[in-house]
Amino acid sequence: MTLEQLNTLVKLMGGNVDSVAVKAAKLVLVEGVSQVDAAKLLGAKPNTINNGVQRYKKAHQEIQKVYLEKEK
């Protein structure tokens, strides 16, 4: 996922760019940091990191699925 894609998802989903969920998604999905390392960097529980990452990952996958299927 690119930073631009994540920022668009945050905007569409009404997220807060300063939230742990968005910061975690950026570290993991954009920068390739492990969830364990993201939890350490953000001082958050691994479950909190996982929830945020999964929320944005699933939204990204759903959007890709819809748009890529429509283009075929």
JONOR-V411766 format. One record per residue. N is the residue number from 1. RES is the residue in one small letter. PSI is psi as a letter, one per 30 degrees, with the letter a starting at -180 (NA if undefined). Layout:
BEGIN
n=N res=RES psi=PSI
n=N res=RES psi=PSI
END
This chain:
BEGIN
n=1 res=m psi=k
n=2 res=t psi=l
n=3 res=l psi=e
n=4 res=e psi=e
n=5 res=q psi=e
n=6 res=l psi=e
n=7 res=n psi=e
n=8 res=t psi=e
n=9 res=l psi=e
n=10 res=v psi=e
n=11 res=k psi=e
n=12 res=l psi=e
n=13 res=m psi=g
n=14 res=g psi=g
n=15 res=g psi=l
n=16 res=n psi=j
n=17 res=v psi=f
n=18 res=d psi=g
n=19 res=s psi=l
n=20 res=v psi=e
n=21 res=a psi=e
n=22 res=v psi=e
n=23 res=k psi=e
n=24 res=a psi=e
n=25 res=a psi=e
n=26 res=k psi=e
n=27 res=l psi=e
n=28 res=v psi=e
n=29 res=l psi=f
n=30 res=v psi=e
n=31 res=e psi=f
n=32 res=g psi=g
n=33 res=v psi=k
n=34 res=s psi=l
n=35 res=q psi=e
n=36 res=v psi=e
n=37 res=d psi=e
n=38 res=a psi=e
n=39 res=a psi=e
n=40 res=k psi=e
n=41 res=l psi=e
n=42 res=l psi=f
n=43 res=g psi=h
n=44 res=a psi=l
n=45 res=k psi=k
n=46 res=p psi=e
n=47 res=n psi=e
n=48 res=t psi=e
n=49 res=i psi=e
n=50 res=n psi=e
n=51 res=n psi=e
n=52 res=g psi=e
n=53 res=v psi=e
n=54 res=q psi=e
n=55 res=r psi=e
n=56 res=y psi=e
n=57 res=k psi=e
n=58 res=k psi=e
n=59 res=a psi=e
n=60 res=h psi=e
n=61 res=q psi=e
n=62 res=e psi=e
n=63 res=i psi=e
n=64 res=q psi=e
n=65 res=k psi=e
n=66 res=v psi=e
n=67 res=y psi=e
n=68 res=l psi=e
n=69 res=e psi=e
n=70 res=k psi=f
n=71 res=e psi=f
n=72 res=k psi=NA
END
